[in-house]
Amino acid sequence: MIEIWSKPHCPYCDKAESLCKQKNLEFKKYMLDVDYTREDLFTKFPSARTFPQITIDGVLIGGYTEFAAEITS
């Protein structure tokens, strides 16, 4: 399961979601201040500095660039 930890008005978050749809991948998108807080984000991803943070089966992949490389390789 792909999980995208997103924030509003984030072009890379939107690109990650679009890539999932394009590849027909099942994903769940979480939105900052709706589904989680900044504190939740830093608890789950202590080294996070950018959005989105993306996991596959609970394993942190990284941001959009790492995610795109992972699923297109």
Secondary structure as GFF3:
##gff-version 3
##sequence-region A 1 73
A	DSSP	beta_strand	2	6	.	.	.	ID=ss1
A	DSSP	alpha_helix	11	22	.	.	.	ID=ss2
A	DSSP	beta_strand	27	31	.	.	.	ID=ss3
A	DSSP	alpha_helix	38	44	.	.	.	ID=ss4
A	DSSP	beta_strand	53	56	.	.	.	ID=ss5
A	DSSP	beta_strand	59	62	.	.	.	ID=ss6
A	DSSP	alpha_helix	64	72	.	.	.	ID=ss7
###
